[in-house]
């Protein structure tokens, strides 16, 4: 007990302590007597039998794990290392793999006779005034040519717009797909007809892509 800040505590008299203790024991809100806990009933027989059955079933498994642990430990460590290696490959491997393919793969463009035959067929459609059909034909066949040469670049659900942004295609190919796809998409969504200017733009884009010596790199 202190009389103020910085002052020495005053000694507490023994009678004061005894009195305070008696008052504390007399307080009925405080439990001082020992509490007798009720006896717990033993678990039912069916539960004990079930636990015995589990012990009987899993005891051989436990003994087996203990016996093979020196080998199992290295197997688990190896699996963890392989898992980390797989994650690193997924994160960095495809880019490195594409780079290696780009260095090793020869240059590719559609075969010249196929490109010329396609242009001739499309020109016949355009000469008859079917500019929309001619442009659609260029788009469809050019996508098919890429899919035949590089199936890893074209999925069944791939669109020309996606191909136009495919980083593994050279700039000339991406530009061609963008120029061919733009009027086709416009005609589909606006329900309009393509005119001769649309056709000529798509034809020039395809010819530049298919007949120029541009590589489709990995």
Wavefront OBJ file of the C-alpha trace (Angstrom):
o trace
v 0.000 0.000 0.000
v 1.345 3.483 -0.906
v 0.478 6.969 0.343
v 1.309 8.752 -2.926
v 3.615 8.859 -5.892
v 7.280 8.582 -4.940
v 6.574 7.690 -1.293
v 7.552 4.426 0.421
v 4.706 1.852 0.929
v 3.255 1.705 4.401
v 3.565 -1.591 6.235
v 0.388 -3.677 6.378
v -0.589 -4.894 9.824
v -1.196 -8.613 10.335
v -4.651 -7.983 11.782
v -5.656 -6.140 8.619
v -4.632 -9.119 6.476
v -6.528 -11.568 8.642
v -9.604 -9.393 8.583
v -9.470 -9.030 4.812
v -9.088 -12.800 4.421
v -12.076 -13.512 6.647
v -14.187 -11.041 4.684
v -13.111 -12.669 1.450
v -14.000 -16.165 2.705
v -17.362 -14.875 3.909
v -18.232 -13.628 0.423
v -20.816 -16.086 -0.889
v -20.151 -15.187 -4.509
v -16.700 -16.822 -4.390
v -16.375 -20.613 -4.485
v -13.825 -21.981 -2.007
v -15.121 -25.484 -1.348
v -14.024 -28.406 -3.515
v -16.290 -29.216 -6.417
v -17.183 -32.853 -6.842
v -17.313 -33.685 -10.500
v -19.920 -36.250 -11.518
v -18.553 -39.595 -12.536
v -18.415 -40.121 -16.257
v -20.281 -43.081 -17.564
v -18.128 -45.495 -19.542
v -18.612 -45.422 -23.305
v -21.099 -47.912 -24.725
v -19.940 -51.338 -25.739
v -20.618 -50.732 -29.432
v -18.210 -47.762 -29.410
v -15.479 -49.792 -27.723
v -16.001 -52.601 -30.206
v -15.815 -50.136 -33.095
v -12.543 -48.686 -31.804
v -11.134 -52.186 -31.399
v -12.130 -52.955 -34.982
v -10.418 -49.792 -36.242
v -7.272 -50.712 -34.340
v -7.344 -54.186 -35.828
v -7.814 -52.833 -39.369
v -5.217 -50.055 -39.270
v -2.598 -51.736 -37.122
v -1.092 -53.618 -40.107
v -1.077 -50.379 -42.091
v 0.741 -48.598 -39.313
v 3.299 -51.391 -38.999
v 3.811 -51.340 -42.767
v 4.376 -47.570 -42.799
v 6.901 -47.873 -40.011
v 8.693 -50.654 -41.878
v 8.891 -48.845 -45.217
v 9.359 -45.315 -43.868
v 13.075 -45.084 -44.787
v 12.131 -45.731 -48.427
v 8.827 -43.864 -48.313
v 10.547 -40.742 -47.010
v 12.753 -40.528 -50.111
v 9.800 -41.256 -52.371
v 7.888 -38.327 -50.854
v 10.913 -36.059 -51.163
v 11.323 -37.069 -54.806
v 7.635 -36.434 -55.479
v 7.930 -32.968 -53.928
v 10.972 -32.180 -56.072
v 9.139 -33.351 -59.196
v 6.136 -31.231 -58.249
v 8.289 -28.124 -57.913
v 10.026 -28.916 -61.200
v 6.650 -29.304 -62.923
v 5.444 -25.949 -61.610
v 8.632 -24.281 -62.812
v 8.209 -25.915 -66.212
v 4.614 -24.736 -66.469
v 5.690 -21.220 -65.521
v 8.790 -20.929 -67.700
v 9.046 -24.022 -69.903
v 6.557 -23.192 -72.681
v 8.265 -19.878 -73.412
v 11.667 -21.509 -73.594
v 10.223 -24.321 -75.706
v 8.676 -21.870 -78.162
v 11.998 -20.056 -78.411
v 13.803 -23.283 -79.268
v 11.197 -24.199 -81.871
v 11.501 -20.764 -83.420
v 15.245 -21.282 -83.891
v 14.939 -24.832 -85.213
v 11.748 -24.642 -87.313
v 12.110 -23.824 -91.007
v 10.218 -20.900 -92.481
v 6.697 -21.659 -93.604
v 4.137 -20.041 -95.851
v 1.176 -21.634 -97.596
v 2.235 -23.596 -100.643
v 2.226 -21.221 -103.554
v 0.001 -23.296 -105.794
v -2.585 -23.635 -102.984
v -2.543 -19.898 -102.337
v -2.930 -19.089 -106.034
v -5.750 -21.641 -106.398
v -7.558 -20.109 -103.431
v -7.200 -16.605 -104.837
v -8.473 -17.805 -108.214
v -11.514 -19.443 -106.627
v -12.238 -16.358 -104.536
v -11.772 -14.092 -107.567
v -14.465 -16.025 -109.416
v -16.881 -15.437 -106.553
v -16.010 -11.755 -106.433
v -16.356 -11.421 -110.220
v -19.935 -12.656 -109.828
v -20.573 -9.962 -107.240
v -20.375 -12.319 -104.258
v -17.887 -10.195 -102.318
v -19.029 -11.510 -98.953
v -18.630 -15.156 -99.956
v -15.234 -14.457 -101.460
v -14.003 -12.746 -98.280
v -15.399 -15.526 -96.089
v -13.613 -18.067 -98.254
v -10.265 -16.308 -97.820
v -10.729 -16.167 -94.071
v -11.792 -19.784 -93.719
v -9.083 -21.233 -95.971
v -6.277 -19.133 -94.508
v -7.198 -20.277 -90.996
v -7.267 -23.843 -92.295
v -3.810 -23.489 -93.800
v -2.371 -22.333 -90.489
v -4.184 -25.143 -88.648
v -2.767 -27.729 -91.052
v 0.795 -26.469 -90.713
v 0.692 -25.563 -87.022
v -2.166 -27.359 -85.229
v -0.803 -26.188 -81.884
v -1.735 -22.609 -82.797
v -5.358 -23.218 -83.797
v -8.002 -24.693 -81.530
v -11.477 -25.694 -82.759
v -12.867 -22.649 -80.989
v -10.196 -20.234 -82.264
v -11.390 -17.100 -84.013
v -9.670 -14.922 -86.542
v -9.499 -12.144 -83.963
v -7.614 -14.463 -81.599
v -5.240 -15.463 -84.389
v -4.681 -11.808 -85.164
v -3.322 -11.375 -81.633
v -1.431 -14.695 -81.471
v 2.138 -13.731 -80.480
v 3.627 -16.805 -82.169
v 2.458 -15.569 -85.552
v 4.616 -13.033 -87.391
v 3.406 -9.492 -87.673
v 2.449 -9.902 -91.342
v 0.190 -12.854 -90.552
v -1.453 -11.077 -87.618
v -2.069 -8.013 -89.769
v -3.554 -10.158 -92.543
v -5.979 -11.904 -90.203
v -7.011 -8.602 -88.691
v -7.702 -7.063 -92.113
v -9.612 -10.126 -93.341
v -11.563 -10.652 -90.132
v -12.636 -7.035 -89.652
v -15.091 -6.807 -92.582
v -16.349 -10.347 -91.972
v -17.170 -9.583 -88.338
v -18.708 -6.288 -89.308
v -20.994 -7.988 -91.809
v -22.013 -10.648 -89.286
v -22.821 -8.292 -86.423
v -24.255 -5.464 -88.512
v -26.095 -7.861 -90.836
v -24.681 -5.940 -93.794
v -23.241 -6.932 -97.142
v -19.578 -6.628 -98.026
v -18.738 -4.475 -100.999
v -15.899 -4.576 -103.512
v -13.657 -2.375 -101.359
v -13.963 -4.828 -98.479
v -13.086 -7.688 -100.804
v -10.100 -5.936 -102.330
v -8.697 -5.118 -98.892
v -9.084 -8.720 -97.715
v -7.605 -10.091 -100.943
v -4.554 -7.867 -100.735
v -4.042 -8.828 -97.082
v -4.190 -12.543 -97.878
v -1.885 -12.223 -100.880
v 0.681 -10.311 -98.841
v 0.564 -12.981 -96.152
v 0.395 -16.121 -98.292
v 2.728 -15.227 -101.146
v 5.344 -13.179 -99.300
v 8.117 -15.221 -97.645
v 7.064 -14.742 -94.018
v 7.682 -17.315 -91.358
v 5.095 -18.617 -88.982
v 7.420 -19.021 -86.027
v 6.746 -20.996 -82.890
l 1 2 3 4 5 6 7 8 9 10 11 12 13 14 15 16 17 18 19 20 21 22 23 24 25 26 27 28 29 30 31 32 33 34 35 36 37 38 39 40 41 42 43 44 45 46 47 48 49 50 51 52 53 54 55 56 57 58 59 60 61 62 63 64 65 66 67 68 69 70 71 72 73 74 75 76 77 78 79 80 81 82 83 84 85 86 87 88 89 90 91 92 93 94 95 96 97 98 99 100 101 102 103 104 105 106 107 108 109 110 111 112 113 114 115 116 117 118 119 120 121 122 123 124 125 126 127 128 129 130 131 132 133 134 135 136 137 138 139 140 141 142 143 144 145 146 147 148 149 150 151 152 153 154 155 156 157 158 159 160 161 162 163 164 165 166 167 168 169 170 171 172 173 174 175 176 177 178 179 180 181 182 183 184 185 186 187 188 189 190 191 192 193 194 195 196 197 198 199 200 201 202 203 204 205 206 207 208 209 210 211 212 213 214 215 216 217 218
